[in-house]
């Protein structure tokens, strides 16, 4: 059976498909001793080398949850001295599922499976990510309304999707997004004259940060992984496109909260479960 070289590298836990494409273009990948080109196929038994080292497909599926501290960069790039891979010192090759800003904290998934990366992170799949945000001045109703109903980000050439926002303290709010634009929450806040002082991601889909200590990681449980597989079962695994514009997507989220609404009292956010009943979440 043949498989495209970028998919082979992704499934082997070397890097994501997008990064594989970059490495192939840079001439760092060979197939059977010959420099690989974009779109090349790998057959069973063929030797693939990355930066001169043979690549073996990792049979064990790895998926861990890290509470990323501020100051750690979500990259496997060794030239970045604060990269998350060196920070973890994990014994097997893994890479982050998406990114958190260097200044941001909280839940970061890491894996050796590129298919999961794409299915979780591709914006068009509308999967939820939840954050607790502390800002520099009191959260007003007008601010919550503006954040919930789409914020124009001129520098990115797009408008954010409608989302769910809830006040959780005088200067704190909870926000659930289904996209991941560059420094999105910080840019959204800046549009309304607010400055983010602390940003913590507390959930990715069904996987929650919980009481995991900063800088520590844990294996995603079999129960969490089973539920995650159900949630991504019908998701596209096409590589994530940078700068995917929110307004082009007309699909309704499979598992998201009602969009374009906000709560001005300190309740839990309600999400609809598959039966249409409301379910409270912390």
HUSUL-V449407 format. One record per helix or strand of 2 or more residues. SS is the DSSP state (H for helix, E for strand). FROM is the first residue (numbers start at 0). TO is the last residue. Records with the same first field share a line. If there is no record, write none. Layout:
SS=FROM-TO, FROM-TO
This chain:
E=2-3, 28-30, 33-34, 40-41, 47-49, 52-53, 62-67, 94-95, 104-110, 128-134, 151-152, 157-158, 163-168, 171-176, 195-203, 206-207, 216-218, 260-262, 268-271, 277-280
H=4-10, 16-24, 83-87, 113-120, 122-124, 140-147, 153-155, 183-190, 221-231, 245-247
